[in-house]
């Protein structure tokens, strides 16, 4: 495929080659039987991220390895550089995390909130994305959904 067709395809998806090149590589650990996790991976790829997927049914061990507190747990765990991103976190929050670069373990969208990326079925709900502190504490980072 010629380079101009690749660029045109990228523009059609809403990102340029420069955006894709600027996005960090991402590793995602997910249970192979979870469809919403696969949908979140697709969402990341649609936003220009290169994603390496690890399928592992023993997700509790992955979460413990990366310091995800049980109060922030969701169905999949990702690594963006040194940060952990737990669950269905929107790209704009990930971009803000990477831009602001706070002293933290990362972000989480606890549970599986309806209307979050990859959870597009059902009635959208209001949900919080939390910042996971280095000590495992959590505090609000962003609010999404109806009325946010």
N, C-alpha and C positions, 0 to 999 in steps of 0.2 A: 504494500500500500504506500502511496507517495506521502511525503511529509505534509503536504498541504491538506490531504484528506484526513490525516491524523489530527492536525490542528483544527480542522473544521469539525470533526467529531467531538473533540474536546470542548470547543465553543458551544456546540449543541447541548452538551451535558452541563454547561455552566462554569467551566473552568478552563484555564489556559495551561500550556505546557509549563509556564513559569510557576503557576499556582501548584501544579502537581509536583514540580521539582522542589518547591519550597516546603511542601508538606512532609513531615517526618514519616519514616517507616513505622508501622504499627504492628504489634503482635497481639493476637486475641486468643484467649483460651476459652473454649466453650464445650458444653456437653454436645456430642454429635446428634442427639435426638431433639435438640431445641431449635425450632424453626424461627423464633423471634431473634435469636442470636445471629442466625444466618442473615436475617433481614437487616440487622444493624450493621453487619459487615458489608452488605451491599450498599447501604446508606453511606458508609465511610468511603467506599470505592467511588461512588457517584460524586463525592466531594473531593476527589483527587488523591486520596490516601492509598499508599501501597500497603496491603494488609497480608500478613502471614498468619494463617489460622492453625492453631493447635487444638485438636479434638481430644478431650479428656473428660471422662465421666466423674473423676475424683476432684470436683471443683472446690470443695472445702479446703483441700490441701493447697491449691493454687492461691486462694484468697488469703490463707494464713501466711504463705510464703511472701506475699506482697504487702502484708500488713493491713488488709481490709477488715475493719471492725464488723462484727456481726450486725450492728445497727445500720450499716451502710451497704450490706450485701445485696446483690442482685443475681442475675443468671449467668453473666459472662464477665470476664476480667480482661482488660487490655493494658498494654504498656506503650506509652508515648514517651520515648526517651527514658528519663528517670521517674516519670510520673505513672501512677496507676490510674486507670479510668474504669470504674465499676458500673456496669449496667448501661442503660439506654440514655446516655448523656448526649445532648445535642452538640453538633459540630461547633456552633458559635461559642459554647462554653469551653470546649477543648481549645479552640483558638485563643480565647481570652486567657486561659490557664497558661498556655505556651508563650503568650505575649507578656503577661504580667510576671510570670516565673516566681510565684510565691514559695516560701519555705513551707512545703507541705508534701504529703505522700501523693495526693492527687484529688480526683473528683469522684463522686458517686451519685447515681440516681437510684436510691434505695428501692427495693421491690421491683415491680414491673409495671410502671404507671401507663395507663391507657392514654394514647395520643403522643407518647414519646417516640423518638425515631426507632423503628422496628416493631413498635407496638401500635400500629396504625388501625387496628381493629377496635370495635366497640366505641363507646362514648368517651371522648377525650376528658381527662381529669386534670385538675391543677396539681402540680407536683414540684418538689424542690430538688435542685441539684445542690449537693453539699460539698464543701471542701474538707478533705480528711487531713487533719493536722499531723505533724511528725509524731505526736504522742498518741495518735489514734482517736483524738477527739474530732467531732464534726461540727461545722457551723454552716449556715446558709451561704450559698454562692450565687444562685440564680433561682428564679421562680418561673415556671412555664405553665401553659395551659389556659383554660378559660379564666378570664378576669385578671390574668397576670400582667 
